[in-house]
């Protein structure tokens, strides 16, 4: 398994480099996913050791937790019109996406995860725990992410000359190492307390606790990219034994869902902007299901309060994570 894992990660690295050159969002995840997926579809044996995969999930939880700021979530009270719009938008995305993907015949529970309004990483992690088929979930979210982020970046380009992502520290300081050391402990505590998905929620809690203790830390770029690389490669390896026609069939519905997400977000943003002092572009960036980092950077270059945008995305992420067990039970109940 070691040789297969190294070969798969190597293919993922190549895909990550290519995706970076083309400035794709989440390049080290999507690039690795598409490269390993493509080689798997032509018959190459691929796979990633499950232990390495779980470590990457823990790092992802830590990364997400580091972005959760209590004061940002508290600020949502004064932005309640767009928060209510976001809740309605989530419902429309889940219902509309579920209807779209059931037409693709991917299974009711898989259709629910395909319809997740944002957070590709969390959707894949949670879907794996619920025994979902990660192939179709990965395709739908990849198309949604590329379409939404590209559309948002195009919108930003109408107002500014350059839209780039800010880089994180390149090295690991003593302060940055604290959550990395604390994450395994929270993972272990999560197992002992029998919380769902302990390897993800435990480190996420660790990152959030430290971030809200007044200690400024940020995971270095290479750690985050390594986690994305492993996750993308792992999902891409799931396509072994899958035919290209299946990928194209589900991909059509994934693109339809992405366009549906953009159109509904634009309509909701126009409605909120018409009834409140909030601007159309600000509400649109807060609603559309793109990556938190990408949306925050686009907001900054457009001179829009990034706290406003990020707080909405973090709230949606938390709601989705804690709503998932109920939604899984509902999907299984309907299937029965």
C-alpha positions as CSV (number, residue, x, y, z in Angstrom):
1,X,0.0,0.0,0.0
2,X,3.0,2.3,0.6
3,X,4.1,2.2,-3.0
4,X,0.5,2.8,-4.2
5,X,0.1,5.7,-1.8
6,X,3.4,7.3,-2.9
7,X,2.5,6.9,-6.6
8,X,-1.0,8.4,-6.0
9,X,0.4,11.4,-4.0
10,X,3.0,12.0,-6.7
11,X,0.2,12.2,-9.3
12,X,-1.7,14.5,-7.0
13,X,1.3,16.8,-6.7
14,X,1.6,17.0,-10.5
15,X,-2.1,17.9,-10.6
16,X,-1.7,20.5,-7.9
17,X,1.2,22.2,-9.7
18,X,-0.8,22.3,-13.0
19,X,-3.9,23.6,-11.2
20,X,-1.8,26.3,-9.5
21,X,-0.4,27.4,-12.9
22,X,-4.0,27.9,-14.1
23,X,-5.0,29.6,-10.8
24,X,-7.8,27.2,-10.0
25,X,-9.5,27.7,-6.6
26,X,-8.3,25.1,-4.0
27,X,-5.7,24.2,-6.5
28,X,-3.9,21.5,-4.4
29,X,-7.2,19.7,-3.8
30,X,-9.0,20.1,-7.1
31,X,-5.8,19.6,-9.1
32,X,-4.9,16.4,-7.2
33,X,-8.5,15.2,-7.5
34,X,-8.7,15.6,-11.3
35,X,-5.3,14.2,-12.0
36,X,-5.7,11.1,-9.8
37,X,-9.3,10.7,-11.1
38,X,-8.1,10.9,-14.7
39,X,-5.4,8.3,-14.2
40,X,-7.8,6.0,-12.3
41,X,-10.4,6.2,-15.1
42,X,-7.8,4.9,-17.6
43,X,-7.0,1.9,-15.4
44,X,-4.0,3.0,-13.3
45,X,-4.1,1.5,-9.8
46,X,-4.4,4.3,-7.2
47,X,-5.1,4.6,-3.5
48,X,-4.2,6.4,-0.3
49,X,-3.5,4.8,3.1
50,X,-6.6,5.4,5.3
51,X,-4.3,6.5,8.2
52,X,-2.8,9.3,6.2
53,X,-6.3,10.2,5.0
54,X,-7.5,10.6,8.6
55,X,-4.5,12.8,9.5
56,X,-5.4,15.0,6.6
57,X,-8.9,15.2,7.9
58,X,-7.6,16.3,11.3
59,X,-5.5,19.0,9.7
60,X,-8.5,20.2,7.8
61,X,-10.5,20.4,11.0
62,X,-7.7,22.4,12.6
63,X,-7.6,24.7,9.6
64,X,-11.3,25.4,9.6
65,X,-11.3,25.9,13.4
66,X,-8.6,28.5,13.2
67,X,-11.0,30.6,11.1
68,X,-13.9,30.6,13.6
69,X,-13.9,33.8,15.6
70,X,-16.6,34.3,18.2
71,X,-16.7,38.0,17.8
72,X,-17.4,37.6,14.1
73,X,-20.3,35.3,14.8
74,X,-21.7,37.7,17.4
75,X,-21.6,40.5,14.7
76,X,-24.2,38.5,12.8
77,X,-26.9,39.8,15.1
78,X,-26.8,43.2,13.4
79,X,-26.8,41.7,10.0
80,X,-29.9,39.6,10.6
81,X,-31.6,40.4,7.2
82,X,-28.8,38.8,5.2
83,X,-28.5,36.0,7.8
84,X,-32.2,35.2,7.3
85,X,-31.7,35.3,3.6
86,X,-28.7,32.9,4.0
87,X,-30.9,30.4,5.9
88,X,-33.6,30.6,3.2
89,X,-30.9,30.2,0.5
90,X,-29.5,27.1,2.3
91,X,-33.0,25.6,2.3
92,X,-33.5,26.4,-1.4
93,X,-30.0,24.9,-2.3
94,X,-30.6,21.7,-0.4
95,X,-34.1,21.2,-1.8
96,X,-33.3,22.3,-5.3
97,X,-30.0,20.5,-5.4
98,X,-31.6,17.3,-4.0
99,X,-34.2,17.4,-6.7
100,X,-31.5,18.0,-9.4
101,X,-29.2,15.2,-8.3
102,X,-32.0,12.6,-7.7
103,X,-32.6,13.0,-11.5
104,X,-29.0,11.9,-12.0
105,X,-29.8,8.7,-10.1
106,X,-26.9,8.9,-7.7
107,X,-29.0,7.8,-4.7
108,X,-30.9,9.9,-2.2
109,X,-28.3,10.3,0.5
110,X,-25.6,11.0,-2.1
111,X,-27.9,13.6,-3.7
112,X,-28.2,15.3,-0.3
113,X,-24.4,15.6,0.0
114,X,-24.1,16.7,-3.6
115,X,-26.6,19.5,-2.8
116,X,-24.5,20.8,0.2
117,X,-24.5,24.6,-0.3
118,X,-20.7,25.1,0.2
119,X,-17.8,23.5,2.0
120,X,-16.6,20.8,-0.3
121,X,-14.1,19.5,2.2
122,X,-16.7,19.1,5.0
123,X,-19.2,17.5,2.6
124,X,-16.6,14.9,1.6
125,X,-15.5,14.2,5.1
126,X,-19.1,13.9,6.4
127,X,-20.3,11.9,3.4
128,X,-17.5,9.4,3.9
129,X,-18.6,8.8,7.5
130,X,-22.2,8.2,6.3
131,X,-20.9,5.7,3.7
132,X,-21.7,8.0,0.8
133,X,-20.3,7.6,-2.7
134,X,-17.6,10.2,-2.8
135,X,-17.2,10.1,-6.6
136,X,-20.3,11.9,-7.5
137,X,-20.1,14.2,-4.5
138,X,-16.6,15.3,-5.5
139,X,-17.7,15.9,-9.1
140,X,-20.7,18.1,-8.1
141,X,-18.8,20.1,-5.6
142,X,-15.7,20.6,-7.9
143,X,-18.0,22.0,-10.6
144,X,-19.9,24.1,-8.1
145,X,-16.7,25.5,-6.6
146,X,-15.0,26.3,-9.9
147,X,-18.1,27.9,-11.3
148,X,-19.0,30.0,-8.2
149,X,-15.5,31.2,-7.4
150,X,-14.7,32.0,-11.1
151,X,-18.0,33.9,-11.3
152,X,-17.2,35.9,-8.1
153,X,-13.7,36.6,-9.3
154,X,-15.1,37.8,-12.7
155,X,-17.4,40.1,-10.8
156,X,-14.5,41.5,-8.8
157,X,-12.4,42.0,-11.9
158,X,-14.9,44.6,-13.1
159,X,-14.0,46.7,-10.1
160,X,-10.3,45.9,-9.5
161,X,-7.2,45.0,-11.6
162,X,-6.0,42.0,-9.6
163,X,-7.6,39.3,-7.4
164,X,-5.0,37.2,-5.6
165,X,-5.1,35.1,-2.4
166,X,-3.0,36.2,0.5
167,X,-0.4,33.7,1.6
168,X,0.0,32.1,5.0
169,X,3.3,31.8,6.8
170,X,5.8,29.5,5.2
171,X,7.3,28.1,8.4
172,X,5.9,26.6,11.6
173,X,6.6,28.8,14.7
174,X,6.2,27.7,18.3
175,X,2.8,29.4,18.5
176,X,1.7,27.7,15.3
177,X,2.8,24.3,16.7
178,X,0.5,24.6,19.7
179,X,-2.7,23.7,18.0
180,X,-0.9,21.0,16.0
181,X,0.0,19.4,19.3
182,X,-3.4,20.0,20.8
183,X,-5.3,18.6,17.9
184,X,-4.4,14.9,18.6
185,X,-5.6,15.3,22.2
186,X,-8.9,16.8,21.1
187,X,-9.2,13.9,18.5
188,X,-8.7,11.4,21.4
189,X,-11.2,13.2,23.6
190,X,-13.7,13.2,20.8
191,X,-13.4,9.4,20.5
192,X,-13.8,9.0,24.3
193,X,-16.8,11.3,24.3
194,X,-18.3,9.5,21.3
195,X,-18.9,12.7,19.3
196,X,-19.5,12.3,15.6
197,X,-16.5,12.5,13.3
198,X,-13.9,13.0,16.2
199,X,-10.9,13.2,13.8
200,X,-12.5,16.3,12.3
201,X,-14.6,18.0,15.0
202,X,-12.0,17.4,17.7
203,X,-9.2,19.3,16.0
204,X,-11.7,21.9,14.7
205,X,-12.6,22.6,18.3
206,X,-8.9,22.9,19.2
207,X,-8.3,25.4,16.5
208,X,-11.3,27.5,17.4
209,X,-10.4,27.5,21.1
210,X,-6.9,28.8,20.5
211,X,-8.1,31.3,17.9
212,X,-10.5,32.8,20.4
213,X,-8.0,32.9,23.3
214,X,-6.4,36.0,21.8
215,X,-3.4,34.0,20.5
216,X,-2.7,34.8,16.8
217,X,-1.6,31.8,14.9
218,X,-1.9,30.5,11.3
219,X,-1.1,27.1,9.9
220,X,1.8,27.4,7.4
221,X,0.9,27.2,3.8
222,X,2.7,23.9,3.2
223,X,0.7,22.1,6.0
224,X,-2.6,23.3,4.6
225,X,-1.6,22.4,1.0
226,X,-0.4,18.9,2.2
227,X,-3.8,18.2,3.8
228,X,-5.6,19.4,0.6
229,X,-3.3,17.2,-1.5
230,X,-4.0,14.1,0.5
231,X,-7.7,14.7,0.5
232,X,-7.9,15.4,-3.2
233,X,-5.8,12.4,-4.1
234,X,-7.9,10.2,-1.8
235,X,-11.1,11.2,-3.5
236,X,-9.6,10.9,-7.0
237,X,-8.6,7.3,-6.2
238,X,-12.2,6.5,-5.6
239,X,-12.8,6.5,-9.3
240,X,-11.1,3.2,-10.0
241,X,-13.4,1.0,-11.9
242,X,-15.7,3.9,-12.9
243,X,-16.6,4.6,-16.5
244,X,-16.2,8.0,-18.2
245,X,-19.8,8.0,-19.3
246,X,-20.9,8.0,-15.6
247,X,-18.7,11.0,-14.9
248,X,-20.1,13.0,-17.8
249,X,-23.7,12.1,-16.8
250,X,-23.3,13.3,-13.2
251,X,-21.2,16.3,-14.3
252,X,-24.1,17.7,-16.4
253,X,-26.2,17.9,-13.3
254,X,-23.3,19.3,-11.3
255,X,-23.0,22.2,-13.7
256,X,-26.8,22.8,-13.6
257,X,-26.6,22.9,-9.8
258,X,-23.7,25.4,-9.9
259,X,-25.7,27.7,-12.3
260,X,-28.8,27.3,-10.1
261,X,-26.7,28.4,-7.0
262,X,-25.5,31.5,-8.7
263,X,-28.9,32.6,-10.1
264,X,-30.7,32.1,-6.8
265,X,-27.9,33.8,-4.8
266,X,-28.1,36.8,-7.2
267,X,-31.9,37.0,-6.7
268,X,-31.7,36.8,-2.9
269,X,-28.9,39.4,-2.8
270,X,-31.0,41.7,-5.0
271,X,-34.0,41.3,-2.6
272,X,-31.9,42.0,0.5
273,X,-30.2,45.0,-1.1
274,X,-33.6,46.4,-2.1
275,X,-34.9,46.2,1.4
276,X,-31.9,47.1,3.5
277,X,-28.8,49.4,3.4
278,X,-26.6,46.4,2.6
279,X,-25.1,46.4,-0.9
280,X,-25.9,43.8,-3.6
281,X,-22.3,42.7,-4.1
282,X,-21.6,42.3,-0.3
283,X,-24.7,40.2,0.2
284,X,-23.9,38.1,-2.9
285,X,-20.4,37.3,-1.7
286,X,-21.9,36.3,1.7
287,X,-24.4,34.0,0.1
288,X,-22.7,32.2,-2.8
289,X,-21.3,28.9,-1.7
290,X,-17.6,29.4,-2.6
291,X,-14.5,28.9,-0.4
292,X,-14.3,31.0,2.7
293,X,-10.7,32.2,1.9
294,X,-11.5,33.0,-1.7
295,X,-14.7,34.9,-0.8
296,X,-12.9,36.9,1.9
297,X,-10.0,37.9,-0.4
298,X,-12.5,39.0,-3.2
299,X,-14.4,41.0,-0.6
300,X,-11.2,42.8,0.6
301,X,-10.1,43.7,-2.9
302,X,-13.6,45.1,-3.5
303,X,-13.4,47.2,-0.3
304,X,-16.2,45.1,1.4
305,X,-15.9,44.2,5.1
306,X,-14.4,40.7,5.0
307,X,-15.8,40.0,8.5
308,X,-19.3,40.4,7.2
309,X,-18.6,37.9,4.4
310,X,-16.6,35.4,6.4
311,X,-19.1,35.3,9.3
312,X,-21.9,34.2,7.0
313,X,-19.8,31.4,5.5
314,X,-18.6,30.2,8.9
315,X,-22.2,30.2,10.3
316,X,-23.4,28.2,7.2
317,X,-20.5,25.7,7.7
318,X,-21.3,25.1,11.4
319,X,-25.0,24.7,10.6
320,X,-24.3,22.2,7.9
321,X,-22.0,20.2,10.2
322,X,-24.4,19.9,13.0
323,X,-27.5,19.4,10.7
324,X,-25.8,16.5,8.9
325,X,-26.8,13.6,11.3
326,X,-30.5,14.7,11.1
327,X,-30.3,15.0,7.3
328,X,-28.7,11.6,6.9
329,X,-31.5,10.0,9.0
330,X,-34.1,11.8,6.9
331,X,-32.5,10.7,3.7
332,X,-32.3,7.1,4.9
333,X,-35.9,7.2,6.0
334,X,-37.1,8.4,2.6
335,X,-35.0,5.7,0.9
336,X,-36.7,3.1,3.1
